[in-house]
Amino acid sequence: MARKCNAPGCEFPLPDKYPLDKCPWHMAPGQGPVKIAAALAIAAAGLGGGFAYKKFRTYLSQKKLRKEREEQKARSVARKRSVKSQKRTRTRKTAKSKRKQAGSKPSQELS
C-alpha cells in the first residue's frame, strides 16, 4: 500500500500491484448508485485481473521450465546412449570348473 490515487485531492491508498492509476471511484463514470456499482466492478476487475495475470505468468514460466527440463533430460539420455554404444562390450569371466575332490587328496590306506 505504498502508492495513492492520481486524482487531485484523493488520498485513497492503492495496492502496489493494482494495475490502474486511479482509485475505482475516480475511474467510474456516472453519479449515485450507478457510480457505486461501476466503482465496485472496476475494483473487482482491477484486483481480480491482476491476480489472474499473475497466475497466468506463473503458469507460463513453469511451463517453460518443464519444457527446458525435458529437453535437457532428452539430451543427457541421448548423450549417455552414444557413450554407451562407443564402449566395447566386456566378456564375462567363466567360472573355473572345480577339481574333483577325490583326485586331489592323497588316499590313506588302513592296514
Backbone hydrogen bonds, N-H to C=O, Kabsch-Sander energy under -0.5 kcal/mol:
donor,donor_aa,acceptor,acceptor_aa,energy
3,R,14,L,-0.9
5,C,12,F,-1.6
6,N,21,D,-1.1
10,C,7,A,-1.8
14,L,3,R,-2.9
18,Y,15,P,-1.5
26,H,23,C,-0.6
27,M,23,C,-1.3
28,A,24,P,-1.5
34,V,31,Q,-1.0
36,I,32,G,-1.9
37,A,33,P,-2.5
38,A,34,V,-2.5
39,A,35,K,-2.6
40,L,36,I,-2.4
41,A,37,A,-2.2
42,I,38,A,-2.6
43,A,39,A,-2.5
44,A,40,L,-2.5
45,A,41,A,-2.4
46,G,42,I,-2.9
47,L,43,A,-2.7
48,G,44,A,-2.7
49,G,45,A,-2.4
50,G,46,G,-1.7
51,F,47,L,-2.1
52,A,48,G,-2.8
53,Y,49,G,-2.5
54,K,50,G,-2.2
55,K,51,F,-2.3
56,F,52,A,-2.5
57,R,53,Y,-2.5
58,T,54,K,-2.2
59,Y,55,K,-2.4
60,L,56,F,-2.5
61,S,57,R,-2.3
62,Q,58,T,-2.3
63,K,59,Y,-2.3
64,K,60,L,-2.2
65,L,61,S,-2.2
66,R,62,Q,-2.5
67,K,63,K,-2.3
68,E,64,K,-2.3
69,R,65,L,-2.4
70,E,66,R,-2.5
71,E,67,K,-2.3
72,Q,68,E,-2.5
73,K,69,R,-2.7
74,A,70,E,-2.4
75,R,71,E,-2.3
76,S,72,Q,-2.3
77,V,73,K,-2.4
78,A,74,A,-2.3
79,R,75,R,-2.3
80,K,76,S,-2.4
81,R,77,V,-2.4
82,S,78,A,-2.2
83,V,79,R,-2.2
84,K,80,K,-2.6
85,S,81,R,-2.2
86,Q,82,S,-1.1
87,K,83,V,-1.1
104,S,100,K,-1.1
105,K,101,Q,-1.3
111,S,109,E,-0.5
